[in-house]
Amino acid sequence: MEVAVPFAGVVSPLVAEGERVESGQAVARIEAMKMEATITAPMAGVVKQLLIVDTCQAAGGDVLLVLE
């Protein structure tokens, strides 16, 4: 399952490839217009692929990671 960035902003991943995550766990933070939000895992699983590995600017809809 792909987890996408919900809106444009600066994204900071909080997990690594191969890491097990729980449903609702924070997987990244996003900051836009001086507001910060958390991106959470929609399901439990393992991070199969992390497409944004460092803090960077991302557009809404960009794929952050793939859960398996």
PDB file with SEQRES, HELIX, SHEET and CRYST1 records, atoms N, CA, C and O in Angstrom:
SEQRES   1 A   68  MET GLU VAL ALA VAL PRO PHE ALA GLY VAL VAL SER PRO          
SEQRES   2 A   68  LEU VAL ALA GLU GLY GLU ARG VAL GLU SER GLY GLN ALA          
SEQRES   3 A   68  VAL ALA ARG ILE GLU ALA MET LYS MET GLU ALA THR ILE          
SEQRES   4 A   68  THR ALA PRO MET ALA GLY VAL VAL LYS GLN LEU LEU ILE          
SEQRES   5 A   68  VAL ASP THR CYS GLN ALA ALA GLY GLY ASP VAL LEU LEU          
SEQRES   6 A   68  VAL LEU GLU                                                  
SHEET    1 AA1 3 GLU A   2  ALA A   4  0                                        
SHEET    2 AA1 3 VAL A  63  LEU A  67 -1                                        
SHEET    3 AA1 3 GLY A  45  LEU A  50 -1                                        
SHEET    1 AA2 3 GLY A   9  PRO A  13  0                                        
SHEET    2 AA2 3 ALA A  26  ALA A  32 -1                                        
SHEET    3 AA2 3 MET A  35  THR A  40 -1                                        
CRYST1    1.000    1.000    1.000  90.00  90.00  90.00 P 1           1          
ATOM      1  N   MET A   1       0.840  -1.168   0.000  1.00  0.00           N  
ATOM      2  CA  MET A   1       0.000   0.000   0.000  1.00  0.00           C  
ATOM      3  C   MET A   1       0.892   1.239   0.000  1.00  0.00           C  
ATOM      4  O   MET A   1       1.829   1.335   0.792  1.00  0.00           O  
ATOM      5  N   GLU A   2       0.601   2.176  -0.880  1.00  0.00           N  
ATOM      6  CA  GLU A   2       1.355   3.419  -0.949  1.00  0.00           C  
ATOM      7  C   GLU A   2       0.804   4.438   0.043  1.00  0.00           C  
ATOM      8  O   GLU A   2      -0.410   4.590   0.180  1.00  0.00           O  
ATOM      9  N   VAL A   3       1.700   5.132   0.730  1.00  0.00           N  
ATOM     10  CA  VAL A   3       1.329   6.216   1.624  1.00  0.00           C  
ATOM     11  C   VAL A   3       1.828   7.496   0.968  1.00  0.00           C  
ATOM     12  O   VAL A   3       3.026   7.651   0.730  1.00  0.00           O  
ATOM     13  N   ALA A   4       0.910   8.412   0.676  1.00  0.00           N  
ATOM     14  CA  ALA A   4       1.251   9.633  -0.053  1.00  0.00           C  
ATOM     15  C   ALA A   4       1.252  10.849   0.863  1.00  0.00           C  
ATOM     16  O   ALA A   4       0.638  10.855   1.930  1.00  0.00           O  
ATOM     17  N   VAL A   5       1.958  11.871   0.414  1.00  0.00           N  
ATOM     18  CA  VAL A   5       1.984  13.159   1.102  1.00  0.00           C  
ATOM     19  C   VAL A   5       0.623  13.830   0.858  1.00  0.00           C  
ATOM     20  O   VAL A   5       0.219  13.960  -0.298  1.00  0.00           O  
ATOM     21  N   PRO A   6      -0.098  14.262   1.908  1.00  0.00           N  
ATOM     22  CA  PRO A   6      -1.459  14.779   1.733  1.00  0.00           C  
ATOM     23  C   PRO A   6      -1.542  16.169   1.093  1.00  0.00           C  
ATOM     24  O   PRO A   6      -2.532  16.496   0.439  1.00  0.00           O  
ATOM     25  N   PHE A   7      -0.494  16.988   1.286  1.00  0.00           N  
ATOM     26  CA  PHE A   7      -0.480  18.339   0.720  1.00  0.00           C  
ATOM     27  C   PHE A   7       0.977  18.775   0.597  1.00  0.00           C  
ATOM     28  O   PHE A   7       1.859  18.169   1.206  1.00  0.00           O  
ATOM     29  N   ALA A   8       1.231  19.805  -0.174  1.00  0.00           N  
ATOM     30  CA  ALA A   8       2.602  20.278  -0.394  1.00  0.00           C  
ATOM     31  C   ALA A   8       3.203  20.818   0.893  1.00  0.00           C  
ATOM     32  O   ALA A   8       2.532  21.504   1.664  1.00  0.00           O  
ATOM     33  N   GLY A   9       4.467  20.506   1.117  1.00  0.00           N  
ATOM     34  CA  GLY A   9       5.165  21.004   2.295  1.00  0.00           C  
ATOM     35  C   GLY A   9       6.521  20.353   2.426  1.00  0.00           C  
ATOM     36  O   GLY A   9       6.950  19.606   1.547  1.00  0.00           O  
ATOM     37  N   VAL A  10       7.194  20.636   3.525  1.00  0.00           N  
ATOM     38  CA  VAL A  10       8.496  20.048   3.817  1.00  0.00           C  
ATOM     39  C   VAL A  10       8.255  18.783   4.643  1.00  0.00           C  
ATOM     40  O   VAL A  10       7.691  18.840   5.735  1.00  0.00           O  
ATOM     41  N   VAL A  11       8.692  17.637   4.100  1.00  0.00           N  
ATOM     42  CA  VAL A  11       8.423  16.336   4.709  1.00  0.00           C  
ATOM     43  C   VAL A  11       9.687  15.793   5.370  1.00  0.00           C  
ATOM     44  O   VAL A  11      10.770  15.825   4.785  1.00  0.00           O  
ATOM     45  N   SER A  12       9.533  15.291   6.607  1.00  0.00           N  
ATOM     46  CA  SER A  12      10.631  14.672   7.357  1.00  0.00           C  
ATOM     47  C   SER A  12      10.212  13.258   7.744  1.00  0.00           C  
ATOM     48  O   SER A  12       9.349  13.093   8.606  1.00  0.00           O  
ATOM     49  N   PRO A  13      10.805  12.234   7.128  1.00  0.00           N  
ATOM     50  CA  PRO A  13      10.451  10.855   7.474  1.00  0.00           C  
ATOM     51  C   PRO A  13      10.853  10.517   8.914  1.00  0.00           C  
ATOM     52  O   PRO A  13      11.856  11.019   9.422  1.00  0.00           O  
ATOM     53  N   LEU A  14      10.061   9.665   9.558  1.00  0.00           N  
ATOM     54  CA  LEU A  14      10.324   9.243  10.938  1.00  0.00           C  
ATOM     55  C   LEU A  14      10.615   7.749  11.028  1.00  0.00           C  
ATOM     56  O   LEU A  14      10.857   7.234  12.120  1.00  0.00           O  
ATOM     57  N   VAL A  15      10.595   7.051   9.905  1.00  0.00           N  
ATOM     58  CA  VAL A  15      10.816   5.602   9.866  1.00  0.00           C  
ATOM     59  C   VAL A  15      11.888   5.289   8.828  1.00  0.00           C  
ATOM     60  O   VAL A  15      12.300   6.158   8.060  1.00  0.00           O  
ATOM     61  N   ALA A  16      12.335   4.023   8.819  1.00  0.00           N  
ATOM     62  CA  ALA A  16      13.347   3.567   7.864  1.00  0.00           C  
ATOM     63  C   ALA A  16      12.829   2.339   7.124  1.00  0.00           C  
ATOM     64  O   ALA A  16      11.907   1.667   7.586  1.00  0.00           O  
ATOM     65  N   GLU A  17      13.431   2.053   5.972  1.00  0.00           N  
ATOM     66  CA  GLU A  17      13.064   0.838   5.233  1.00  0.00           C  
ATOM     67  C   GLU A  17      13.292  -0.373   6.125  1.00  0.00           C  
ATOM     68  O   GLU A  17      14.276  -0.450   6.860  1.00  0.00           O  
ATOM     69  N   GLY A  18      12.357  -1.322   6.043  1.00  0.00           N  
ATOM     70  CA  GLY A  18      12.461  -2.543   6.823  1.00  0.00           C  
ATOM     71  C   GLY A  18      11.847  -2.440   8.216  1.00  0.00           C  
ATOM     72  O   GLY A  18      11.713  -3.449   8.908  1.00  0.00           O  
ATOM     73  N   GLU A  19      11.477  -1.241   8.628  1.00  0.00           N  
ATOM     74  CA  GLU A  19      10.907  -1.033   9.956  1.00  0.00           C  
ATOM     75  C   GLU A  19       9.444  -1.472   9.990  1.00  0.00           C  
ATOM     76  O   GLU A  19       8.685  -1.215   9.055  1.00  0.00           O  
ATOM     77  N   ARG A  20       9.061  -2.134  11.074  1.00  0.00           N  
ATOM     78  CA  ARG A  20       7.658  -2.526  11.272  1.00  0.00           C  
ATOM     79  C   ARG A  20       6.926  -1.348  11.888  1.00  0.00           C  
ATOM     80  O   ARG A  20       7.427  -0.721  12.821  1.00  0.00           O  
ATOM     81  N   VAL A  21       5.729  -1.040  11.366  1.00  0.00           N  
ATOM     82  CA  VAL A  21       4.915   0.052  11.894  1.00  0.00           C  
ATOM     83  C   VAL A  21       3.519  -0.461  12.229  1.00  0.00           C  
ATOM     84  O   VAL A  21       3.048  -1.447  11.662  1.00  0.00           O  
ATOM     85  N   GLU A  22       2.881   0.216  13.144  1.00  0.00           N  
ATOM     86  CA  GLU A  22       1.512  -0.108  13.550  1.00  0.00           C  
ATOM     87  C   GLU A  22       0.544   0.853  12.869  1.00  0.00           C  
ATOM     88  O   GLU A  22       0.933   1.951  12.470  1.00  0.00           O  
ATOM     89  N   SER A  23      -0.695   0.450  12.738  1.00  0.00           N  
ATOM     90  CA  SER A  23      -1.726   1.317  12.184  1.00  0.00           C  
ATOM     91  C   SER A  23      -1.841   2.568  13.050  1.00  0.00           C  
ATOM     92  O   SER A  23      -1.965   2.468  14.271  1.00  0.00           O  
ATOM     93  N   GLY A  24      -1.802   3.738  12.430  1.00  0.00           N  
ATOM     94  CA  GLY A  24      -1.905   4.992  13.155  1.00  0.00           C  
ATOM     95  C   GLY A  24      -0.583   5.546  13.652  1.00  0.00           C  
ATOM     96  O   GLY A  24      -0.541   6.648  14.200  1.00  0.00           O  
ATOM     97  N   GLN A  25       0.497   4.797  13.467  1.00  0.00           N  
ATOM     98  CA  GLN A  25       1.819   5.258  13.909  1.00  0.00           C  
ATOM     99  C   GLN A  25       2.304   6.396  13.010  1.00  0.00           C  
ATOM    100  O   GLN A  25       2.078   6.371  11.800  1.00  0.00           O  
ATOM    101  N   ALA A  26       2.961   7.381  13.592  1.00  0.00           N  
ATOM    102  CA  ALA A  26       3.530   8.479  12.817  1.00  0.00           C  
ATOM    103  C   ALA A  26       4.685   7.945  11.968  1.00  0.00           C  
ATOM    104  O   ALA A  26       5.607   7.315  12.486  1.00  0.00           O  
ATOM    105  N   VAL A  27       4.624   8.204  10.654  1.00  0.00           N  
ATOM    106  CA  VAL A  27       5.698   7.775   9.752  1.00  0.00           C  
ATOM    107  C   VAL A  27       6.468   8.957   9.187  1.00  0.00           C  
ATOM    108  O   VAL A  27       7.569   8.788   8.663  1.00  0.00           O  
ATOM    109  N   ALA A  28       5.891  10.170   9.292  1.00  0.00           N  
ATOM    110  CA  ALA A  28       6.570  11.381   8.816  1.00  0.00           C  
ATOM    111  C   ALA A  28       5.879  12.601   9.410  1.00  0.00           C  
ATOM    112  O   ALA A  28       4.739  12.538   9.870  1.00  0.00           O  
ATOM    113  N   ARG A  29       6.614  13.719   9.385  1.00  0.00           N  
ATOM    114  CA  ARG A  29       6.046  15.011   9.740  1.00  0.00           C  
ATOM    115  C   ARG A  29       6.060  15.865   8.488  1.00  0.00           C  
ATOM    116  O   ARG A  29       6.946  15.730   7.644  1.00  0.00           O  
ATOM    117  N   ILE A  30       5.080  16.743   8.371  1.00  0.00           N  
ATOM    118  CA  ILE A  30       5.029  17.666   7.244  1.00  0.00           C  
ATOM    119  C   ILE A  30       4.776  19.063   7.784  1.00  0.00           C  
ATOM    120  O   ILE A  30       3.932  19.262   8.657  1.00  0.00           O  
ATOM    121  N   GLU A  31       5.516  20.025   7.256  1.00  0.00           N  
ATOM    122  CA  GLU A  31       5.361  21.416   7.662  1.00  0.00           C  
ATOM    123  C   GLU A  31       5.026  22.250   6.436  1.00  0.00           C  
ATOM    124  O   GLU A  31       5.690  22.167   5.404  1.00  0.00           O  
ATOM    125  N   ALA A  32       3.983  23.051   6.575  1.00  0.00           N  
ATOM    126  CA  ALA A  32       3.564  23.950   5.490  1.00  0.00           C  
ATOM    127  C   ALA A  32       3.006  25.214   6.121  1.00  0.00           C  
ATOM    128  O   ALA A  32       2.163  25.150   7.016  1.00  0.00           O  
ATOM    129  N   MET A  33       3.470  26.340   5.662  1.00  0.00           N  
ATOM    130  CA  MET A  33       2.990  27.634   6.140  1.00  0.00           C  
ATOM    131  C   MET A  33       3.027  27.724   7.669  1.00  0.00           C  
ATOM    132  O   MET A  33       2.070  28.176   8.297  1.00  0.00           O  
ATOM    133  N   LYS A  34       4.146  27.286   8.255  1.00  0.00           N  
ATOM    134  CA  LYS A  34       4.405  27.336   9.700  1.00  0.00           C  
ATOM    135  C   LYS A  34       3.461  26.480  10.529  1.00  0.00           C  
ATOM    136  O   LYS A  34       3.365  26.655  11.744  1.00  0.00           O  
ATOM    137  N   MET A  35       2.761  25.552   9.874  1.00  0.00           N  
ATOM    138  CA  MET A  35       1.919  24.590  10.584  1.00  0.00           C  
ATOM    139  C   MET A  35       2.536  23.212  10.383  1.00  0.00           C  
ATOM    140  O   MET A  35       3.056  22.907   9.310  1.00  0.00           O  
ATOM    141  N   GLU A  36       2.476  22.384  11.418  1.00  0.00           N  
ATOM    142  CA  GLU A  36       3.048  21.047  11.334  1.00  0.00           C  
ATOM    143  C   GLU A  36       1.956  20.013  11.513  1.00  0.00           C  
ATOM    144  O   GLU A  36       1.054  20.183  12.334  1.00  0.00           O  
ATOM    145  N   ALA A  37       2.039  18.934  10.737  1.00  0.00           N  
ATOM    146  CA  ALA A  37       1.078  17.837  10.837  1.00  0.00           C  
ATOM    147  C   ALA A  37       1.841  16.516  10.789  1.00  0.00           C  
ATOM    148  O   ALA A  37       2.999  16.470  10.376  1.00  0.00           O  
ATOM    149  N   THR A  38       1.189  15.463  11.208  1.00  0.00           N  
ATOM    150  CA  THR A  38       1.788  14.130  11.208  1.00  0.00           C  
ATOM    151  C   THR A  38       1.137  13.287  10.115  1.00  0.00           C  
ATOM    152  O   THR A  38      -0.081  13.312   9.936  1.00  0.00           O  
ATOM    153  N   ILE A  39       1.963  12.547   9.393  1.00  0.00           N  
ATOM    154  CA  ILE A  39       1.466  11.575   8.415  1.00  0.00           C  
ATOM    155  C   ILE A  39       1.532  10.223   9.114  1.00  0.00           C  
ATOM    156  O   ILE A  39       2.588   9.835   9.613  1.00  0.00           O  
ATOM    157  N   THR A  40       0.415   9.504   9.153  1.00  0.00           N  
ATOM    158  CA  THR A  40       0.354   8.234   9.878  1.00  0.00           C  
ATOM    159  C   THR A  40       0.170   7.053   8.933  1.00  0.00           C  
ATOM    160  O   THR A  40      -0.304   7.199   7.806  1.00  0.00           O  
ATOM    161  N   ALA A  41       0.556   5.893   9.421  1.00  0.00           N  
ATOM    162  CA  ALA A  41       0.393   4.651   8.664  1.00  0.00           C  
ATOM    163  C   ALA A  41      -1.078   4.260   8.663  1.00  0.00           C  
ATOM    164  O   ALA A  41      -1.699   4.227   9.726  1.00  0.00           O  
ATOM    165  N   PRO A  42      -1.659   3.961   7.488  1.00  0.00           N  
ATOM    166  CA  PRO A  42      -3.069   3.578   7.428  1.00  0.00           C  
ATOM    167  C   PRO A  42      -3.322   2.140   7.877  1.00  0.00           C  
ATOM    168  O   PRO A  42      -4.468   1.748   8.096  1.00  0.00           O  
ATOM    169  N   MET A  43      -2.245   1.352   8.014  1.00  0.00           N  
ATOM    170  CA  MET A  43      -2.357  -0.053   8.414  1.00  0.00           C  
ATOM    171  C   MET A  43      -1.034  -0.498   9.014  1.00  0.00           C  
ATOM    172  O   MET A  43      -0.009   0.159   8.831  1.00  0.00           O  
ATOM    173  N   ALA A  44      -1.060  -1.602   9.721  1.00  0.00           N  
ATOM    174  CA  ALA A  44       0.170  -2.178  10.245  1.00  0.00           C  
ATOM    175  C   ALA A  44       0.910  -2.864   9.108  1.00  0.00           C  
ATOM    176  O   ALA A  44       0.291  -3.371   8.172  1.00  0.00           O  
ATOM    177  N   GLY A  45       2.223  -2.878   9.189  1.00  0.00           N  
ATOM    178  CA  GLY A  45       3.009  -3.544   8.166  1.00  0.00           C  
ATOM    179  C   GLY A  45       4.480  -3.206   8.286  1.00  0.00           C  
ATOM    180  O   GLY A  45       4.943  -2.681   9.299  1.00  0.00           O  
ATOM    181  N   VAL A  46       5.206  -3.524   7.216  1.00  0.00           N  
ATOM    182  CA  VAL A  46       6.639  -3.262   7.153  1.00  0.00           C  
ATOM    183  C   VAL A  46       6.884  -2.257   6.041  1.00  0.00           C  
ATOM    184  O   VAL A  46       6.297  -2.356   4.964  1.00  0.00           O  
ATOM    185  N   VAL A  47       7.760  -1.282   6.308  1.00  0.00           N  
ATOM    186  CA  VAL A  47       8.115  -0.292   5.287  1.00  0.00           C  
ATOM    187  C   VAL A  47       8.967  -1.004   4.233  1.00  0.00           C  
ATOM    188  O   VAL A  47      10.149  -1.270   4.449  1.00  0.00           O  
ATOM    189  N   LYS A  48       8.347  -1.305   3.094  1.00  0.00           N  
ATOM    190  CA  LYS A  48       9.039  -2.018   2.017  1.00  0.00           C  
ATOM    191  C   LYS A  48       9.971  -1.076   1.259  1.00  0.00           C  
ATOM    192  O   LYS A  48      11.088  -1.451   0.901  1.00  0.00           O  
ATOM    193  N   GLN A  49       9.504   0.149   1.018  1.00  0.00           N  
ATOM    194  CA  GLN A  49      10.297   1.119   0.267  1.00  0.00           C  
ATOM    195  C   GLN A  49      10.019   2.510   0.817  1.00  0.00           C  
ATOM    196  O   GLN A  49       8.866   2.890   1.019  1.00  0.00           O  
ATOM    197  N   LEU A  50      11.084   3.263   1.056  1.00  0.00           N  
ATOM    198  CA  LEU A  50      10.979   4.643   1.518  1.00  0.00           C  
ATOM    199  C   LEU A  50      11.444   5.528   0.370  1.00  0.00           C  
ATOM    200  O   LEU A  50      12.623   5.526   0.016  1.00  0.00           O  
ATOM    201  N   LEU A  51      10.515   6.287  -0.212  1.00  0.00           N  
ATOM    202  CA  LEU A  51      10.825   7.081  -1.398  1.00  0.00           C  
ATOM    203  C   LEU A  51      11.308   8.484  -1.060  1.00  0.00           C  
ATOM    204  O   LEU A  51      11.985   9.113  -1.873  1.00  0.00           O  
ATOM    205  N   ILE A  52      10.975   8.982   0.119  1.00  0.00           N  
ATOM    206  CA  ILE A  52      11.500  10.262   0.597  1.00  0.00           C  
ATOM    207  C   ILE A  52      12.335   9.924   1.824  1.00  0.00           C  
ATOM    208  O   ILE A  52      11.788   9.672   2.898  1.00  0.00           O  
ATOM    209  N   VAL A  53      13.659   9.919   1.672  1.00  0.00           N  
ATOM    210  CA  VAL A  53      14.533   9.441   2.743  1.00  0.00           C  
ATOM    211  C   VAL A  53      15.113  10.560   3.597  1.00  0.00           C  
ATOM    212  O   VAL A  53      15.524  10.315   4.731  1.00  0.00           O  
ATOM    213  N   ASP A  54      15.154  11.775   3.079  1.00  0.00           N  
ATOM    214  CA  ASP A  54      15.667  12.923   3.819  1.00  0.00           C  
ATOM    215  C   ASP A  54      14.602  14.015   3.838  1.00  0.00           C  
ATOM    216  O   ASP A  54      13.666  13.993   3.040  1.00  0.00           O  
ATOM    217  N   THR A  55      14.749  14.956   4.742  1.00  0.00           N  
ATOM    218  CA  THR A  55      13.834  16.092   4.796  1.00  0.00           C  
ATOM    219  C   THR A  55      13.916  16.851   3.480  1.00  0.00           C  
ATOM    220  O   THR A  55      15.000  17.251   3.055  1.00  0.00           O  
ATOM    221  N   CYS A  56      12.762  17.051   2.830  1.00  0.00           N  
ATOM    222  CA  CYS A  56      12.739  17.758   1.550  1.00  0.00           C  
ATOM    223  C   CYS A  56      11.340  18.293   1.255  1.00  0.00           C  
ATOM    224  O   CYS A  56      10.362  17.924   1.905  1.00  0.00           O  
ATOM    225  N   GLN A  57      11.273  19.164   0.268  1.00  0.00           N  
ATOM    226  CA  GLN A  57       9.998  19.707  -0.213  1.00  0.00           C  
ATOM    227  C   GLN A  57       9.298  18.625  -1.025  1.00  0.00           C  
ATOM    228  O   GLN A  57       9.934  17.978  -1.858  1.00  0.00           O  
ATOM    229  N   ALA A  58       8.017  18.417  -0.806  1.00  0.00           N  
ATOM    230  CA  ALA A  58       7.241  17.434  -1.559  1.00  0.00           C  
ATOM    231  C   ALA A  58       5.910  18.044  -1.957  1.00  0.00           C  
ATOM    232  O   ALA A  58       5.412  18.959  -1.300  1.00  0.00           O  
ATOM    233  N   ALA A  59       5.345  17.538  -3.023  1.00  0.00           N  
ATOM    234  CA  ALA A  59       4.040  17.990  -3.508  1.00  0.00           C  
ATOM    235  C   ALA A  59       2.960  17.061  -2.974  1.00  0.00           C  
ATOM    236  O   ALA A  59       3.223  15.894  -2.683  1.00  0.00           O  
ATOM    237  N   GLY A  60       1.760  17.575  -2.849  1.00  0.00           N  
ATOM    238  CA  GLY A  60       0.621  16.745  -2.467  1.00  0.00           C  
ATOM    239  C   GLY A  60       0.464  15.597  -3.446  1.00  0.00           C  
ATOM    240  O   GLY A  60       0.465  15.818  -4.657  1.00  0.00           O  
ATOM    241  N   GLY A  61       0.330  14.395  -2.954  1.00  0.00           N  
ATOM    242  CA  GLY A  61       0.175  13.225  -3.800  1.00  0.00           C  
ATOM    243  C   GLY A  61       1.461  12.468  -4.067  1.00  0.00           C  
ATOM    244  O   GLY A  61       1.422  11.340  -4.557  1.00  0.00           O  
ATOM    245  N   ASP A  62       2.622  13.078  -3.748  1.00  0.00           N  
ATOM    246  CA  ASP A  62       3.898  12.354  -3.896  1.00  0.00           C  
ATOM    247  C   ASP A  62       3.885  11.145  -2.969  1.00  0.00           C  
ATOM    248  O   ASP A  62       3.427  11.239  -1.830  1.00  0.00           O  
ATOM    249  N   VAL A  63       4.384  10.016  -3.449  1.00  0.00           N  
ATOM    250  CA  VAL A  63       4.430   8.810  -2.626  1.00  0.00           C  
ATOM    251  C   VAL A  63       5.597   8.913  -1.643  1.00  0.00           C  
ATOM    252  O   VAL A  63       6.742   9.129  -2.039  1.00  0.00           O  
ATOM    253  N   LEU A  64       5.288   8.756  -0.367  1.00  0.00           N  
ATOM    254  CA  LEU A  64       6.271   8.837   0.706  1.00  0.00           C  
ATOM    255  C   LEU A  64       6.928   7.466   0.935  1.00  0.00           C  
ATOM    256  O   LEU A  64       8.152   7.349   0.997  1.00  0.00           O  
ATOM    257  N   LEU A  65       6.081   6.438   1.057  1.00  0.00           N  
ATOM    258  CA  LEU A  65       6.595   5.100   1.316  1.00  0.00           C  
ATOM    259  C   LEU A  65       5.593   4.051   0.863  1.00  0.00           C  
ATOM    260  O   LEU A  65       4.428   4.340   0.588  1.00  0.00           O  
ATOM    261  N   VAL A  66       6.094   2.817   0.795  1.00  0.00           N  
ATOM    262  CA  VAL A  66       5.244   1.672   0.435  1.00  0.00           C  
ATOM    263  C   VAL A  66       5.246   0.726   1.633  1.00  0.00           C  
ATOM    264  O   VAL A  66       6.303   0.319   2.115  1.00  0.00           O  
ATOM    265  N   LEU A  67       4.044   0.380   2.109  1.00  0.00           N  
ATOM    266  CA  LEU A  67       3.865  -0.562   3.207  1.00  0.00           C  
ATOM    267  C   LEU A  67       3.480  -1.927   2.653  1.00  0.00           C  
ATOM    268  O   LEU A  67       2.763  -2.034   1.658  1.00  0.00           O  
ATOM    269  N   GLU A  68       3.965  -2.950   3.307  1.00  0.00           N  
ATOM    270  CA  GLU A  68       3.659  -4.329   2.887  1.00  0.00           C  
ATOM    271  C   GLU A  68       3.153  -5.100   4.072  1.00  0.00           C  
ATOM    272  O   GLU A  68       2.835  -6.282   3.949  1.00  0.00           O  
TER     273      GLU A  68                                                      
END                                                                             
